[in-house]
Amino acid sequence: MTKIRNVLFDLDGTLTDPAEGIVRCIQHSLNTLEIPCPAPDELTRYIGPPLREVFVTICNSKDKLLIERAISVFRERFSTVGLFENTPYDQVSEMLTSLGENYKLFVATSKPQLYAEKILHHFSLKQHFIEIHGNDLAGRLDDKAELLTELIERIKATLRQPGIDDIRIPSERAFRSRERALREGLEVDRLVYDALVALRALSAPASVDGRRASRSSSTSL
């Protein structure tokens, strides 16, 4: 079996629960633009997809000017307040410290890198990672496959280690359904998988109104 050297983590829904900040910033954007706003519970399902897709759906419009305006207003609040309305899952720091003794750790998130770095620094998690690789504000890497490919190629070039077989990606999708992840070719190392499952059981975060929220992979903000 190939020796595992590198572990890639998603951010939203894997290391931290961003529901409160994302929901409140969507509400702020829609209220500012006088667009009807769904209930908070309904808004939690938009944690995951790229932000442009989110506003196309919520606004029921493909008007580029409207969508970009909605994103701009969202970011007015998110960049100063919303990104810190976020909660690391219980024992994440301890888990990363333990894994860091044997693996090189990376973050691969569709969230703009600017925000991802601020969040991880704010919660004293940034030091655990060799690199934080995120999107840009223009959405160049909204496609998560392209983002992962770019990071993996950089790891291979920088660390001069053999290919993708050495990289394990314990994303939200992976530890929610290991079998599904395996079918998609993302083999999750058992040690990391078990640690994340245990972490999920301990944390069980709630949504903004106190009920459990569903989570998906990182939102591209």
N, C-alpha and C positions, 0 to 999 in steps of 0.2 A: 504494500500500500504506500502511496506517495506521502512523504512527510509533509505535514501542514505547517506552513510558515507564516501565512498572512490571513487575517480575518477582516472582512469588510462589514461595517455596521451601517444600517440606515439610521436616521435621526428621529424623525417624528414617529411615534408609536413603537419605537424600539428602545431608545435611550431616554426619551422624555415624552410626556403627554402634553401636547400643545393645544388641546381642545379649547380651553378658556380663551386664549389669545386669538386664535383663528376665528372662533365664533363671534367674538366681540368686534373684531375688525371687519368681518363681513357685514355685521349689523351696522357698524359705523358707515361703511361705504354705501350700503343700500339706503339707509336713512338720509344720508347727505344728498344722494341723487334722487330722493323721493321715489324709490322703487319698492314695491311691496316686499316685505322681508318674511321669509318662512320662520317657523318657531325654532328656538335654539336646538331642540332635539333633532329636528330635520337638518339643521345646518351641520351637525357633526358628521354627516355622511359625506360632506365635501372636504374632509380632512384626508388628503391623499392625492387627488388629481391635480394637475397643473392649474394654477390660478386662472389662467385664461379660459380653460375649459369650464371651470367652476362658474365664472360669471356669464359665460355664454348660456349655460343651463339655467342659472337662477334668473337672469334678466330676460331669458327667452328671446335672445337677439344675437345676431352675428355682426352687428354694427361695430366696426373696429374702433371708431372714436369713442363710443360708449363703453366698450369693454376696457380700453386702455385708461379711460377716465376712472372707471370703477376700481381698477388695479391701483391707480395713482392715489386715490383717496384711501383705499385699504392700507397702502404702504405708509401714508402719512401717520397713521396711528400705530401700525405694526412696527415700524422702524424705531419708535421711541418708547412705546408702552407694550404693545402686543407680544413682541418676541420674548418678553420676560414674564408674561402671564402663561407660564409653562412650568411643568413640574417633572424633575427627574424621577424615574421609577426607583422604588426602594432598593437599596444595595447595588445600584448600578456602578457607583465608584469602586466599591469593593470587588465586584465582578471584573471590572476592567483592570484593576490592579493585579488581580490573580492571573487573568489571561495574558497580561502584558509581560509576565515572567517567562512565557514560553512562545508567544506569538507577536508578530508585528501587527498593530491595529490601525485601521483606517476608517474614515467615515465617507460614505457615498450617498449624497442626498440631493434630491431635486430642488430643495430649498436653495435660494441664492446663497452662495458661499459667504458673502458679507454677513448675512444674518446667522448662518450656521456657526461661524466662528465666534460671533458675539454671544450666542446662546451657550455654547460649550465653555467659553471663557467665564461667563457669568456664573455658571454652576460648577466651576472648578473641575471640568472634565476634559478640557482641551489638551492638557499635558499627557493624556494617555495615548494620543494618536500620533502616528508618524505624519499623516497628512489628512486634511479635511478637504474633500473634493465635492464642490457643489455647483449649482447652476449659476448663470449670470442673470441680471435683471431683465434682459431682453428675452430670456427663455430659450437660449441657444441649445440647452441640454434638457429640454422638457421631456424628451424621450429617454427614459431611464436606461434603456439598453445602450444608447450612445454614451451616456454619462459613465456607465460602468466600463464600457470598452475603453474609453479614454483613460480612466484611472488605471485599469489593469495594464494597459500598454505602458503607462508611465512607471508603474511598479516594476514591470519587467525590464524596462530600460534603465531605471535608476538603481535598482538593487541587483540587477543582473542575475536574477533567479529564473529557473525554468518556468514554463508557461502557466496557463490558467488552471491546471490541475492542482496547483499549490494554493489556490485562493478559494476560501469558503465565505459564503455570503449569508449570515444569519439575519435575514430581513424579517419584517412583520409577517410577510406572506409565508416565509419558510417555516418559522416555528408555529404558525397557526396550522399548517398542514405540511408536514415533512414529506409525505408521499407526493403531494402535488409539486413541491419544490424539486424532488428527485426526478419526476417526469419531465420537468423543464430544464433539467441538467444542472441544477444548483445543489450540489451535494453538500449537506451541512454536517460538519464534524460533530460527532455525538457529544463530545465534551461541551462544546459551545452550545449546542442545541439544548442539552439538559439544563445548563446554567440559565438559559433564557426562559425555558419553561418554568423553572423554579422561580425566577424573577417575576414572571407574569402572575403566578399564583400568589406571590407575596404582595404585589402592588395593587392589582385590581382597581385601577383608577376610575373615578366617577366623572360623568359629564357635568356641564356647568349647572344643571339643575339638580344634581345629586344622584342621578341614575347613571348606570354604567353606559359608557359610550363605546360604539364600535370604532376601530382604528384600522387604518390601512397604511400604505407606505407614505413616504414624505410628500408633503404638499409643496409644490413649486410656488413660492410666494414672491 
